Amino acid sequence: MGKSKLALCSWGDVLVTLSADEEPVDPKKYLEERCKPNCVKPFYAYEKCVKRVEADDTGHKHCTGQYFDYLSCVDKCVASKLFEKLK
C-alpha cells in the first residue's frame, strides 16, 4: 500500500486539509456563512417583504427582487475573498 499524501490549502482564514482519498472541500459554503452578517440590510428588506406578501391571497406579489439583492450582496463578499486566493 502506498502512502497517502496530505494537502493543505489556505483560503484566507479557511484551512482545508485533505488526504489523498478525501474529496476536496469547497470553501464557498464556508465563506457564504461568513459573509451573511455583512448583508443584514438586504436580508431585513427581504424578510420585511416576505411578511407583507404573506397576506396576499392572489399570489401575484413576490419578493424575488429583494431575495436576489440579498444573494448578490453575499456573492460579492464571497467573490472578493475567494478569487483573491485562486491562481
C-alpha positions in Angstrom: 0.0 0.0 0.0 1.2 3.5 -0.9 1.4 6.3 1.5 -1.5 8.8 1.3 -0.5 12.3 0.6 -1.7 15.2 2.7 -2.6 18.6 1.1 -3.1 21.8 2.9 -4.9 24.7 1.2 -5.4 28.1 2.8 -8.4 30.2 1.8 -7.9 33.4 3.8 -8.9 32.2 7.3 -10.0 28.8 6.0 -7.6 26.0 6.2 -8.6 22.9 4.2 -6.7 19.6 5.0 -7.1 16.7 2.6 -5.7 13.3 2.5 -5.3 11.5 -0.9 -8.6 9.6 -0.5 -10.8 12.6 0.5 -12.8 14.8 -1.7 -11.8 18.5 -1.8 -13.9 20.8 0.4 -15.4 23.7 -1.4 -14.6 26.8 0.7 -17.5 28.8 -0.9 -20.1 27.5 1.5 -18.0 28.5 4.5 -17.3 31.9 3.0 -21.1 32.4 2.3 -21.8 31.8 6.0 -19.0 34.2 7.0 -20.4 36.9 4.6 -24.1 36.7 5.6 -23.6 39.1 8.6 -22.2 41.7 6.2 -25.6 41.7 4.3 -28.0 42.4 7.1 -29.7 45.3 5.4 -30.8 43.4 2.2 -31.7 40.4 4.4 -34.0 42.5 6.5 -35.6 44.1 3.4 -36.3 40.6 2.1 -37.8 39.5 5.4 -40.0 42.6 5.5 -41.2 41.9 2.0 -42.0 38.3 2.9 -44.2 39.4 5.9 -46.0 41.9 3.5 -46.6 39.2 0.9 -47.8 36.6 3.3 -51.2 38.4 3.4 -51.5 38.3 -0.4 -54.2 35.8 -1.4 -53.8 36.4 -5.1 -50.3 35.0 -5.4 -49.2 37.9 -7.6 -46.9 39.5 -5.1 -43.4 38.2 -4.6 -40.0 39.1 -3.1 -37.8 37.9 -5.9 -36.0 41.3 -6.2 -35.2 41.5 -2.5 -34.1 37.9 -2.5 -31.7 38.5 -5.4 -30.4 41.7 -3.8 -29.5 39.7 -0.7 -27.9 36.9 -2.7 -26.0 39.4 -4.8 -24.6 41.0 -1.6 -23.4 37.7 -0.3 -21.9 36.7 -3.7 -20.0 40.0 -3.9 -18.5 39.4 -0.5 -17.6 35.8 -1.2 -16.1 36.6 -4.6 -13.7 39.2 -3.1 -12.4 36.6 -0.7 -12.5 33.5 -2.9 -11.0 34.8 -6.1 -8.1 36.6 -4.5 -6.8 33.1 -3.5 -7.2 31.4 -6.9 -4.2 31.2 -9.2 
